[in-house]
Amino acid sequence: MPEHGANLAKRIAATSVGVALAVLVIKYVAYHVTGSVALFSDAMESIVNVVAGAVALWAVTLSYKPADSDHPFGHTKAEYFSAVVEGVLIVVAALVILRQAWEAFLAPRALEAPLEGILINGAATVINLGWALFLIRSGRRHRSPALAADGRHIMADVVTSVGVLAGLVVATLTGWHVLDPAMAALVALNILREGYMVVTSSLSGLMDQAIDPSEEATVRDLISGNAQGAIEVHDLKTRLAGRAMFIEFHLVVPEAMTVGDAHDICDRIEDALQDAFSGVRVSIHVEPEGEAKQTGVPVL
């Protein structure tokens, strides 16, 4: 990605830390005003957002370092480690919330100034919603697992916040104070679910998961449409490493074809793939027609 793209991704990650800090302060004020365990759980998740945002900033910065002798394929996988750390932090926050919810369940109490707390927390939720949508879009645009994971986590925070607010409204109207710790427990369980999803998706990336099937279909079409002069393409393999995409395959050409002509075909295919995908790296192994397998990608 061009340098301006790298700087933009870093600025987004840095801004995410600032937004998380602002939301944390707002949610803590809501908890302080009401004494609600559910709002405490919401504030706890915001602490995780701050730490996760800082880790994401570190990972995004590291991932844009150029390749070196120790890391010839670059540092793009650093973003997966960020998502794993975020998932672990989510689990820790959920366990803390469950403990607080259990203690409040044993001794439920009436809320103080519930309307003020609900309005304050609602403002923080609106901020989180806007930022989560922006992060998810930015993560997709920049092919950044760290930004996307941060956005999904904040979106889960929005969902739980809405649930907490709904529960507090019902508790205030009905006097069922046990709903406060009950909502806190539900928040914790939802956080655990989100942590599981973040960790498993990141581990898939660390295990060299293939690209999305729809993208692979595009890759096949581009190879097929730009390999004129070759006989066939086989053993196509793809994998993702953060925002980087790796594509490799064998290109079978006529035995009488010159090295220069075979190289022209490779250049044509590489140019087409690089125009279609940002950050793609292509490796092509050229073989004589005796190696044809009559399988894989047909040449149009």
Secondary structure as UniProt FT lines:
FT   HELIX           3..34
FT   HELIX           37..63
FT   TURN            72..73
FT   TURN            76..77
FT   HELIX           78..106
FT   HELIX           114..141
FT   TURN            142..143
FT   HELIX           145..174
FT   TURN            177..178
FT   HELIX           179..206
FT   TURN            207..208
FT   HELIX           213..226
FT   TURN            228..229
FT   STRAND          232..241
FT   TURN            242..243
FT   STRAND          244..253
FT   TURN            255..256
FT   HELIX           259..276
FT   TURN            278..279
FT   STRAND          280..288
FT   HELIX           289..291
FT   STRAND          297..298
//
